[in-house]
Amino acid sequence: MKKNILKLILLGAASILYSTVAISDNSSEITIVDRPTVNTINSYYKSNKQPLLPSNFIKLPVGHVKPQGWAKRYLELQRDGLTGQLGEISAWLNKKNNAWLNAGGEYGWEEVPYWLKGYGNMAYILGDPKMIAETKIWIEAAFKSQQPDGYFGPINERNGKRELWANMIMLWCLQSYYEYSNDKRVIDLMTNYFKWQLTVPDEKFLKDYWENSRGGDNIYSVYWLYNITGDAFLLDLVHKIHRNTANWMMDSSLPNWHNVNIAQGFREPATYYMLTKNPAHLKATYNVHNLIRRTFGQVSGGMFGADENARMGYIDPRQGTETCGFVEQMASDEMMLWYTGDPLWAEHCEDIAFNSYPAAVMPDFKSLRYITCPNHVQSDSENHRPGIDNDGPFLAMNPFSSRCCQHNHAQGWPYFIENLILATPDNGAAAAIYAACEAKVKVGTGTEVTISEDTQYPFDDIIRFKISTPKKVKFPFYLRIPSWTKDPQLEINGKKAEITLIAGKYACINREWKNGDVVAVTYPMDFSLKTWQVNKNSVSINYGPLTLSLNIDERYHKVDSKETAIGDSKWQETADPSKWPSYEIYPNTPWNYALVLDSKNPFGNLVVEKRAWPADNFPFTQQNSPIVVKAKGRQIPSWVLDQYKLCGVLPDEDCEKSSQKDDITLVPMGTARLRITSFPASYE
């Protein structure tokens, strides 16, 4: 069976059926499958044209999936907070003398499209007229910037070579705008631009550090256009981009160790694989994903320690990741899910979205920090180098600072929401990443149905889907079964389906759906233990999809955003730091605990307490978390801040621990801006 599954991943073959059952009303066929079938082509949404391999999932046009529940609240906070209001702070978004709006302007690099690709998608999802109008100002400027030779955008040249990284990002903005508007000017611009790219000699193409690392983003845009126009020259361009992009196919090394480059660039071989069908390309992407984590990712939260760059000797959970790294990894996971159908990528995206990314921003989404760590016990404006790779105040929550993350964070939740309901090649629908939403999707013979997902997941284990349809329609509906769950259950219209749901697979419900049909899945959550052998056998506790952290009482200290920003920050003259303050966060309670575990029953000391859902519909704070866990701990006197004012590296397993056993509380990792997530263990 393992050989068959590997063949399935590498060759994109049809899904493997594990079991089939008809429930009592004889109207449904339920199968357990590895992947959706790719033997057919979706009739309603743009799919990969031959010779590209078919994708297992197809993203719906932006705006077709609307968030509900906490996901909607998060997007509203983002709109009302830093993302939506960044235009009054960032110098790079100042319309005066902006190179994206005015030829020869001063600011014309990555910041505008970084921000716009999240801001614009958020505008389309929320249907916000003011935001859509703002988005169009920048989109129209991109159209206006086109030159007779096909190039568009600001001109940045280094050593006689045209720098193309910022253009790659703007292409994604244009693609989303086309999905929203169907404006054919996007197709014309991209066609002419890609023809221009073919004219650039290889020795001058994609040679700058950032564009060279991230050429896969360019390939994705070429595929996007090819699936609309079918122009053969585009496939020639794909080969050219690949041979001029950094080599992400080495067995035991990487072209560079920058955290965002890795989170973004590792998928380039898999993207190229969709054209070449060469299994080595797909395997290379899986290899890089695992390679960086074998050494630097022996921590919770789905990421790896690279507080700018990963460095040998800096593998402790007190090392962090950029906010850019979080959102780019989420985007990569979503794309890998489309390409392969592998549920690993859905689960990994959830890991970052639920456990790592929320703590990188303030609860009101009005400021963020550059670096967030699994063991993060002080968030100040100090320079922590060389404990942290980069040089500057990278741990404070500052809305004026960290120019890349300040803009690029915007994509995280909009892209996540767009992937909550996906189309499948067999004219069906799928839910692989879970959160409350409502999606309109054409299925079966062309009927547009509304799928309403009602859940408090990941804080609750029940997910309900209601189908609204103007008439009966038959189509398959796929549900990912998480790998961590035991004894999951499926009900259709209140009737239990007598089928064994296999963790790590998909349940495919193929039936004639009628208006008001309800599917409910229960994915029971329980504790699991992860021992990080490389990091002194420290341990992390998971509860379903949530990783748990020590509940540290957080003290917030307001500071001036201008005075504490990093050196390359720029802001508008009218930006008001009193309206947009920075925050340093300090611990009011001890954090240096070993987790007490029963050697025979590791979870015997852990007690789950369920609390009421928060009235403001926002569960990602310690105070609002609907789940807390009571535990026992022993303090470690020697474990203190180190000389760099960072959480000290994990102590040795046999370090001296207090004889006193304390009651401690664990909270979901994503709710804690200060946290210990990798604990020394005290087995008793």
N, C-alpha and C positions, 0 to 999 in steps of 0.2 A: 504493500500500500504506500510506503514512503516513496518508492520510486515513481509511482503513479502521481502522487501529489507533487513531487518535484517536476515531473514532466508537465503537469498542469500549469504550474507557475511559469515555467520557461517557454512553453509553446502556446499558451493561451487556449488550450483545448477546452472542450465542453466540460461542464461540471460533472463531478462524480456523485451519484445518488447513493445515499446510505440506507434510507428506509422510506417507505411510502405507506400512508395510511389514509383511509377515508373516514371522516368523522360521521357521527350518527345520522346527520341529515343528508348524507350522500352528495353534498354539493361542493365539497372541498377535497382537493388532493394536496396533502402536505408532505413535502419531501425535505430531507436534510442534505444539503449540498455544500461543496467546498467553495463554489463560485457561481454566479449567474451564468447561464449559457451564453456563449458568444457566437453561436451558429447562425444567428439572424441579425438583421440590422434594424435599429429603431426607426420607425416610420415618421417620427415627429420632431426629433431633436438631432442636431448635427452630430454625426458620428464619424469615426475615422474612415476616410476613403481608402480604397486599395491603392497602393500596396501596403499601407499602414496596417498594423495589427489592430483588431477591434479592441476597444476598451471594455472592461467589465461593467463599469458604471459611467453614466453620462450626467454631467452637471446641468441642472436646469438653468434657463436664462436668469440673470440677476433680477431679483424682485419677485420671482415666482415662489420663493420660500419666505414666509414672514415669521419672525420669532414671536413666541409667547412666553409667559412665565418669567423666570429669572433671566433668560436670554434676551427677552425684549427689554427688561429693565436695564440690563448691561448696555444695550445699544442706546437707550435713552440717556443714560449717564455719560456715555461716550460722546453723544451728540451735544449734550449740554456742558460737557467738560472740555478736556484738552483737545480732543480731535476736532470737535465742532467749532471751537473758538480759537484754534491755533492761529488763525489769520490775524488776530489782534496782538499776537505775541511775537511770532517768528519773523525775523528779518528776511528769511528766504521766501516767505509768502507775501511780503510787501509788494504791492502791484506797481509801485514806482520803481523804475529802473530794474525791473525783473526781466531777465533774459528770455524767459519763456513767453513773456508778453511783448517785449520790445527788443528788436534786433540790437545787439551790442550791449545789452543790459548787464548788470553786475552779477546777479544771482541766477545761475542757469544750470545747476548740476542736479543731483539726485533728490534734493529735499522736496521740491514741488511734486514730482510724480510719486515719490514715496508716500507723501501725505494723501495725494489725490486718489490713489488706487484704493485706499480704505475709505476716505471721505466720500468719494463718488458712489461707491457701492453701498455705503450706509445710506446715502441720499435716496438711491433707487429702492432699497429695501423698505425704508420708512415712508417713501413717497412724499418726502418733504420738499415743497415747492421752492423754498428759499435756498436750501442746500443744492437742489438740482440746478437752480439758476447760477449759483456760484460755481458748480462743477462745469457748467457749459462755458463759462468765461475762459477757463483754462483749456478746455477741449477745442474751442474755436481758435484759440491762440495756436494750438498745435497744427490745426489745418492751415492757418494763415502763414505759418513758418515754412511751409513746403517750398523747396527750391526746384528749379527746372531739371536738375540732374536726379531728383528723387529724394534727396536728403531732406530731413525735417528737424526742427528743434534748434537749440543753441549750438553754436560751434565751439567745441573745446578741443584744442589740438595740443598734443604733447610729443615733442621730438618729431614733428612732422606727421604724426599719426592721429587720425580722428578718434576721439574717445566716444564710445557708444553705450556705456553703461546706463546713463540716465535715459537714453532713448528706449532701452529694453524695458524699463519700468513704465514709461509713458505708453508703450504699445499695449501693456496690460490694461491701462486706463482706457485706451481707445477701444479695446475689445469689449470691455464691460459696457462702455457707452453704446456700442453697436448692439449688444444684446438688449439694452434698454430701449434704444431708439430706432434700430434698423437703418441708421443713416449710412447710405452707400459711400459717402465720402471716406469713411474709415477704410473700406475695401480698396478704394483708389489709392489712398495715402500709403497703406501698407504694401500694396503691390509695387508701387513705384519705389518705395524705400528699399524693399528687398531686392529689386532689380539693381538699385544703386549698390547695395552690399555686395552683390556678385561682381561688380566692377572693381572693388577694392583689392589690390594685390594681397596675397596671403601674408607677406612680410609686414604689412601695415594694418592687418585686420585682427582685432581683439587682442592686442598686445599689452594694454594697460592692466594693472593688477586686478582690479575689481571685475571688469568685463571678461577678462580671461578666466577668472575663477567661476563666473556665473553664466557662461555661454548657453547653458541649458535653458535659461529663461528665454533666450532668443529663439532657440529651436521650438519651444512650446508655441510661441507666437507664429512661427512659420507653419507649423501643423494646423493651428487654428485657422489661418487664412487658406491653406490648401484644402481643408475640409469644406470650405465655402466655394472656392473658385476651381479647384482641381488643376491649377497651373503646374505643369511638369517642372518648370525651372525651379520651383520652390524646393523640390526634393534635392536638386543639385546643391542648393544653398545649405540645406541641412548637413550634407556631408562636409561642406566647407567650414561651417561653424564648428562641427565636432572636431575636425583635425586642427583647428586653431584655438580650441578651448583647453584649459588645464587638464592634465591627465588624472582623472578620478578612477582609473582602472588598475592601479598598482596593488599588488597583493598585500604588502605589509607597510606601506607608507602612504603619505598624502602629498599633494602638490604644495599645500600650505596648511597651517594649523589654526587659521582664524575661525572663530566659532560660527560666524554668520556664513562665511564661505562654505563651511562644511555642511551646515544645516540646509543650505540652498543648493550648493554645487553637487552634493553626493548623488542627486537624482538624475544628473545629466546622462550617464550611461544608460539608465533605464528609459529615459525619454528617447534617446537615439535607438535603443532596442526596438521601439515600436516601428521603426523603418527597416532596420537591418535584420530583425528576427534572430540575431546572433545571441544565443544564451549567455555568452560571456559578458555581454553588456549588462544584462539584467542582474546577473550574479555579482558584477562589480558594485552595483548600487547596494545590494544587500551586504556585501563585504565591507564597504565603507561605513555603513550604518552600524555594523557590529564592531568594526576595528576601533573606531574612536571611543566606543563605550567599554571595550574590554580593559582599557587602561584608565581613561579619564571619566568614564561614565559609570563608575561603581558607586552610584548614588541614586537616590529616589528622584522622581519628577520627570523622568524621560530624557533628560539632557545630559550634559557632560561639562566638566570644569574647564572653561576656556574664557577667562575674564579678559578678553580680547583674543589672545592666542593660548592654545593648550601648550603646557610646558612640562617636560619631565621633572618629576619631583613635586609637582603641584597637582595632586590627585585627590586630596582630602575633600570631604563635602563642604568645607568652608570656601572652596573655590566656586565661582559663579558663572553665569551665562548672561550675555546681553539680552535685553528685551527684544531687540531685533532677531536674535537667535531663536527665541521662543516662537515668534510669529512666523518666521521663515520655515522653521521645522514643522509647524502645524500645516502650513501651505504645502510643503513637500509631502507630508503624510497624506494629505487629501488627494494630491495628484497621484501618488503611488497607489492609493486605493482605487482610483479610476483605472489606472493602467493594468493592475494585477488582480484586483478584487480581493487581495489577501487581507483577511480581517486584522492581521497584525497592525496594519497602518491605521485603521480606524481606532483601535485600542490605544495605540501610541499617541495619536492626536488627542484623544480624550485625556490621557495621562498628563500631557503638557497643559491642555486647556483647563483642566480641573485642579491640578496640583501645583504647577509652576507659574503660569502666566498671571493668574489673578493677583498674586502678591507683588508683582512688579509695578503695580499702579496703586495709587491711593483709592480708598473705597468710593470717593466721589468722582474719580477719574479726572481729577484736575491737576495731577502731577504724576510723574513716574521716575523710576531710577534706572540707571544704565545697566547695573549688574544686580542680580538676585541669586542667592545661594541656598542650597538645601539646609545647611547649618549657618544661619544668619542671625547674629545676636545683637548687632548694633548697626544702625543705619545713619551714618553721620556725614559731614561734609569734609572729612579729612582725606589726605592723600595716603593711600594704603600700599603704594608700591614699595617693594617688590612682592609683597604678599599677594597683591592683585597685579596682573600684568600691566595694565594701562596706568598712566600717570595722571592723577587728578582726583577730584571729589566725586567718585562714581557710585557711591552707595546712598546718597541722600535723594529724597523725592523732590525733584526740581523741575518745574514746567519750562524753565528758560534754558535748560541744559541738555547735553547729549544729543547733538543735532541729528544724528541718524535715527536713533530710537524715538526721539521727540516727534519725528514725522512718520517713521515706518511702522510704529505700533498700530497705526490705524487699521491695517488690514486684518488683524487677528480675529476679532469677533465677526465682522461681516463675512469673511471667507468661511469661517466655521459654520455660520448660519446657512450660507448657500449650500452647504454639503449635508444638511440634516435629512433631506429627502432627495434621492437621486433617481434618474431614469435608468432603465436596463435595456439591453439590446433586444429583448423579446417583448418590447412594448409594455413592460411592467414598471414597477416602482420599488424602491428599496429604502430602508432606514438602517444605516450602518453606524452612524454617529448619532448619539441620542441627546435630545433636549426638546422642550416643548416648542411646537411650531405649527404652522398651517401652510400647506403647499398646494398649489394648483398644478396638475400634471395630466397630460394627455396619455391615455392608456388604451390597450385593446385595439379596437377598430377606430379609434379617434375620439372617444368620449373624454371630455375634460372632467376630472373628478377633483374633489378637494379632500386631502388627507389631513386630518387634525390630530396632532400628537399632544396628548395631555399627560404630563408627568412632572415630578419634582426631582427626577434623576439628575445628578448622581447621588442625591441625598435620600432617595427613596428607590425601592426596587421594582415598583409597578409602573408600566408604561402602557397607555391605552391609545389606540388609533381608531378614529371614527371616519368612515368613508361616506362622503356626500356625493351623490351622482344623480344626474337628471333621468337616467334610465339604467336598467341592468347592463352590466358590462363585465366581461371575463378578462382577467389579467392576473399575472403572478405578482405577489407582494413578498419581498425578501426582508428578513429581519436577522441582523447579526446576533449570534448567541455569544456573550462574552466568555473569554477563556477562564475567568476566575469564578464563575458561578457554579453552583451545585444544585441539582434537581430543579432546573427551570421549568416553568409551566406556561402553557399556551391555552387561551380560551377564545372561542369565536362566538359572539352573541351569547355569552354567559355559559356556553357548553365547553367543558374541558376536552381538549384534544388528547386522545390516548396515544401519544407518540413520545418517544424519548428524544428530547432536544440535546444535541451534542455540543458541549462547550467548544468554542473556537470554530464553529461552522455557521451556516445560514439556514434558517427555516424558510422554505418557500411555500407560500399558501397560494395555490392556483384555484380560483373559484369564480363563479359568476357572482359579482358583488351587486348588492342592491343598496339603495339609499338608507343610511342609518346603521349599516353593519358596523360592529365594533370588535376589534381584536385587542386582547389584553395579554401582555406577557409579564411574567414575574421572574426576575433574575435575583434569587436570594443572595444577600450579601453576608459575608462572614469574614473573620480575620484570616490573614495570611502573613507569614513571616518571611522576610528577605534578609539573608545574612550576606554581608559584603566582605568576603574573605580578604580581598586586596586591601580594604580599609579596616584592618585590625579586627576583623570579625564583628564589626558593628552591625546593628540590626535596624530594620525599618518595619513598621507595622502598617499593613494595608487593611482597609475595610471595603470590600468590593472594589470599585474603581478609585476610591479615595485613599491616599496615603495620609498617615496621621503624624502630627507634629506636637511637640511640647507646647502647651498653652502658656506663653510668657506674657505677663501683664505689660502692655506697651505704653510708654510715655512719649507723647508727641510734642516736639519742640519746634515752634515756628521760627524760621529764619528768612532773611532777605534773599530772594531768588537771584538778584543781580550779583550780590556779593559772594554767593556760594556756587555760581555756575562754573563749568569747566572752561578752559582757556579759549577754545574755538567757538564758544557760544556767541550768538548774535541775536539781538532783539530789536524791535521797533522802538522808536523814541517815545511813543505814547504807551508802550507796554507798562502796566501798573503792577509792580511786585506786591503791593498790598492786596490787590484783588487776586493775584496768582502767587501765593506764598509757597515757599519750600518747607519741607518738614524733615527734621531729623527724628529718629525713633530710637529710644533707649529702653532697656529692660528695667522694670520695677521689681521683678521677682527673679530668684535664681534660675539659671538655665543649665548649669553644669551637672546634669543628672545622668546616671546610668539607669536603664530601664530594668526593673526587677521582673524576671520571668521564671516561671516554674519549670524546672528541667524536664519534668515528665509531661506537663500540660502547659505549654508556653503561654496560652491565652487565659489561664485560670484566674489571673489577677485583673483581667480586663472586663469592664462592665460598660455596655453601651447604654447611653441615655438619649432618648429621643425627645426633642423639644418642639414647640409649636413653630410652624412656618412663619418667618418674619413678616410683619405687617407691611414693610416697604418692598417685599418681594425680592430682596437682595440677600442671599445667604452667605456671601463670601467675606464675612467678617467673623472674628472670634465671638462677638456678642450675639450675632444673628444665626450662627451655625445651627441647623436643625439636629445635628448629631455631635455629641461629645462622648468621650470615653474616659472612664475613671481607671487609673492605673496606680502602680507603686513605683517609687524611684529612690535611689540613694545618691546623695551628692558626692562629687569627686573634687576634693579641695584643690588638687593640682591643675585642674582644667579651668583655665582663665583666659582672658584676652592675651594675645601674644604681643611681641614688640611692635607689630604693625597695627595694633588695635583691632585685630580681627579675632573671631572665634579661634581659640587655639586648636591645633590639629588634634585629632582624636587621640585620647590617651591609650596606653597599652592595655591589653585585656586584663593583666594582673595588677593594674594600678590600685592604689589604696582608695577604698570607698568608705563613706560614712557608715557607722554602725546603725544609724537611725534610718528607719524606713519611712519615707514620706508619702502622703497621698498626693498624686499629681493628676493633671487633666491633659488629655490629648484632644486636639481639634484637627479638622481637615487641613492639610498642608496649604491649600489655596486660600484659606481664611486668615493665615498668620503671616503678617509682614515681618515679624521676628519669629524664628523657629529653630528648634533642633529636630531634625528628621532622621538622621543617622545617629543612633544611640549606642554608647557602650552598653554591653549586656551584663547584667548581674544575675546569673542563674543560681537558683536555690532549690 
